[in-house]
Amino acid sequence: MDARMQKHRMIRWVGRLFVLLTLATSWGAQARMETVAAVPPIYWYAYSSGMVGPYASPDEACNLEFTNLVPQVPGGNFTYLGFSIPPNGYNQTHTLSIAYCSWEVSNLPIYVYPFQPVRFDRAIMSIMSCPAPKVNPTLPYSFDWYTATCTREAQLTITLSGGTEVEPSDDSTISTLPIIATVKQSGGQPPANPVKVQVSLTVDPKTGGHDHGDSDRPRGSIAELDTCPSDNVCWPSPQSTGSAGMTDGNGQVVFNFNAPEASGKYTISATCDGCDIATKPVDVKVDGLKPIPAMPFYALNETNGDVIGSKPGWHTDNHNLTPVAAQKLLQIAAAYRFNPKFMVVVDSITGRKDFPPVLHINDASLPWGGVYDICARPGACTDLGVVAWQGPHAEHRRGTVVDVRANGEDGSIPASKKTAFIRLLRNNKIPYLQESQGTSNEHFHLRLLGNAE
Amino acid sequence: MKKYILDSLILFALAIPSTVMALSPGEGIVLDRNTGDYIINYANGVGKLMQSRFVPSTKIEPTLLSRFENQRGLIRYRYTIKNGSRGKQPLIGLTFDPVSSIHSKTALPGTVQEFDQTAQQLVNDPVHLEQYVNGASGAMEVPNGWSCDVLPNGGTVRSDFRVPCSFDDLDEKKRNGLQVGNSLSGFGFYSTDLPGVGVAQLDGFGDMGPSFVDAGPHGEILNQLDVLQKNDFVPRNAAVPTIAIPSPFDAAVLLDSLRAQVETWPSKQLLDPAFAAKLDRSMVAAANAFRNNQPKAGKENIESVRKMLAHEHYYLDHDDEDNDDTPEHKAATRLTIDRLAARVLDFDLRYVLKRTEKEHEHDHDESDRKNDQ
C-alpha cells in the first residue's frame, strides 16, 4: 500500500471517528424545545369520498353531501388529525380535528399519514397552521401531530427564580411571592430585543389537605390580575397591549404570584417568543403546623376510632396546630380534666361525682393551613349550600384555632359546666366564640394564642 | 394640650372610616345604652345579616383594697374586693397580670412550654399530674367558694405570672358570685418582690364571650370582637409584686428599679409630673450616694423622699391598713400622688433603709469577727 492510500484510509477513519464522537456527545442531550399553539387559519373539510372544503365552521362541513374532491389546501403548512370525543355529532367547543357528523360506520378507509388507517363515515377535518416565529423566523416551527402544537429548538432559554413557599391569602400579609423570569440567548446574553414573557398557573387539585380537589380549584393569580381561571396563559392577559410581561434590558421580567386562599402545590410556568418553558413549583402553606399530639387529656377520635370532624373524600387531616397552640390546648385540656370544679354527679342516689369526658376536639387546621372549606361537601351546610374553596369556617387557617364539642352528645362539655369552662378560657386569656348555640353543631371556637387569626 | 386633643380627634376621624370600610355592609358592634349590652350585627356565610347580643362583664363598680407587709423577708400581699352598690352584676372574677416571683412550696410552671413538658413526662402518672396541674393554686390564699390559678402569663419574663381568681359555683342564670353591696377579703399570696402599682381586672357575671346561633361572623368584625373580649373587665389599681430585689443586695440598683417604676406613674395619672421630678431628684441623689459608698447621704435622701410623701398623705407607713379613703385620709390627700402609689413607694423605700441597715450591721459584724481573729 502506498503512502497515498494509507493517508486516504487514515482520513476516512478519522472522519468515522469524528462522526462517532459527534453522535456520542449528542446522545442524551435533549434539545430544549420551544412550543407554541397552532393558530388559525383553521379550515374545515368534509370527507365522504374525498375532502371537500374549506368551510368556515364544522356546521357547514357536516351539512354537505360529501361529494366533492379534496381541494388544494390554502395557506398552512401542516395538517393535524386527531380524535374528537363525541361519538355522535361534533363538539364545537372542543379543539377537534376530526369530528363525526354521524355514527354510521360504512367501512370507508381513510389513509392519513402517519396514522394507521382510520375508518370513518362522513368525517370532518380541520387544518391548522403554525405561526411564523417572532424570534429568528428563518427557523420555522414543525407541527407536532401528537400534541397539535408547533415546535422547534428553543432560540432563547427562560428560567424562573424566587421563593418556593408562600402563605395562603386572606389571613396573611405574606401571600405574595415575587418571581423573576430571566430570558437569555444561547450565549448567555439577554435577547437583542425585548420579548414578551407569558405566565400560566396550575394546581395539583387534591393537595393541601383538600381531598375533594377539582378542576375548578382556584389557582391564584399573577401580578395585577384577580384570578387565573384556567391552566392557559394567564398573564399578561391576551387583551394586554402594553409593556406588561416585556423583558427589560437584562432580559428579566418581575411579577408576583398571588396565592389563593387554599393551601397546596402550585406550579408557575413561563415561556416567551423563542423560549422553551420554565416551571417553578410553589408550596402555598402556613409553615410549621404539626398534627396535634395524641394525649389522654383530650380526644381526637370518636370511640369507634373515627377521626373527629374528618370527612373522607373531603378533608381527613383536620387536626393540625402550631406547637405553641398545641401546648396551650394541652394546658386547657389538662385543667379541665383535673380541676374538681368540673366534676359532675354521675350517681344521683349516692351523689358520687366524677370528671366529665375529656374535651373532644373537632376541626383545627388542615396540614398546610389555608381556607378550610367545610361547606364544599354537599349537605354539610344546609343554610349556606355548597361553598367550595372559601369560608365560612372562619379562621381555622393558621393552626391557632380549634373547635371543642359542646352539643350535648357523647364527649361534649356538660351543659352545667359550660359556664365554668368559659371561665377557664377567660382565666387563661383564650378568647372564644360559642357557635351554633342550641344546635347539634354547638361548639366552642377557641383562639388558643389569644388572638383572632 | 389643645393641639393634642385636635390631633387625637383627627386620628380618631381617620381611624373610624378605615375600620368601617373593612366591615361588610350592615356589620358592626353597637352599645345599647339602655341595657349596657353590645348588639353584634354580622353577616353570615352567605351575607345574610344576623344579630347577637353580648352582655359585658363590666356592669359593676368594684373597689379593690391592697395590703402588703414584710414577713421575714417575704412580702405578703392581701386583697379585699367590694362589689359597689351601684353595680348590676354579681362580681365573679379578680385577675392580676402580671405578677412577679410568687412564692410557692410547689414548682410553678414558668412557661407554657414547661407545663407541656411536665405534662408529657407525667402522662402515665395521673396522680402526680393532677397534683402538678392543681398544685400552683396552693400558692394562693383564697376565700371560701373561690379559687385562684397561677399561670404563666406568656410574657418574656419567666417569673411573671397571671393570677386569675374566680367564684367557683357559677350558675347558668348568672346570679351567683359576690353580690352587689358586699365585700370579700382573703385573697393573697407571698412574693419575693417588692410592690409596684399594677392593674387588677375585675369582672361581673356577664356573658364572658359572644355566642351565635350559627357559625358566627367572619372577617374584620372578628377582630373587633377580640378587642371587646380582651377588654371585658373593670380595671382597678392594685399593689402587686413588681420590683425584684437584687441579689446580692445593692441599694443603688434597687433604687434605680424603684425610679423606673415611679417613672411610669405620671402616664397612669398616679403622680403629678412636677412632683415626680422632685421625687426623682432625691431618688437619683440617694442612688448615687449608695453607689459612691456614702450610705448616710443615701439614707438622708430616702428620708427626704419619704417626708415629701408624708406631706401628701398621712399614715403611709401603716402597712396593715388598706388604702380605703377614710375621712381622716381624705383630709390629707392631695392630688400630687395617688395614695396607693404613695404607700407603695414609702414601703419600698423603707425596705431599702431596713436592708441597708442590716447590711451595715452585717458588715460591722464581719469586720469585728475579722478583728477578733
Interface residues (C-beta under 8 A of the other chain):
Chain A: M295 P296 F297 V324 A326 Q327 K328 L330 Q331 A334 A335 R337 F338 N339 P340 K341 C375 C381 D383 L384 G385 V387 G391 P392 H393 A394 E395 A415 S416 K418 T419 A420 I422 R423 L425 R426 N427 N428 K429 P431 Y432 L433 Q434 E435 S436 Q437 G438 T439 H445 R447 G450 N451 A452
Chain B: N44 G45 V46 I92 G93 T95 D97 V112 Q113 F115 D116 A119 Q120 V123 L129 E130 V133 N134 S147 D149 L151 G154 R162 P164 S166 D168 L170 D171 E172 K174 D203 M208 G209 P210 S211 F212 V213 D214 A215 G216 P217 H218 G219 L222 N223 L225 D226 Q229 K230
